[in-house]
Amino acid sequence: MSSSPATPVKHHFLVYAPDKTEPGTLERRLSVRESHLAVAKENIASGFIRVGGMMTTPEAFTNPDAPKKMVGSALICEAETIEQVRKMVEADIYYTSGVWDPEKIVILPFFAATAIP
């Protein structure tokens, strides 16, 4: 009788990664954005990132003429452990280049009430 390894159980995690508020943060974000998106694309293709995007200010919706100011990122990740998600966040160029505020990043287990793409 052959036994195959059990398939690891994966869980969903919500990542809230606000940007720093100091001057120059938006410029830093934009300067490394292409690198960030390239790695994000790989993580999406592998299924690690299930949903992701940038956060903006409420004025982006209430005033059509207001600029879409980037103020952070939000993700739903699928992984075996929260540590795997933390490693991905801490390796991201937004983290290493000082765009995301490491003191304010939140990673929590997430139980969806609806389907996650």
Secondary structure, DSSP 8 states (H G I E B T S, - for coil): ----------EEEEEEEEB--STTHHHHHHHHHHHHHHHHHHHHHTTSEEEEEEEE-THHHH-TTS---EEEEEEEEEES-HHHHHHHHHHSHHHHTT-B-TTT-EEEE---SS---
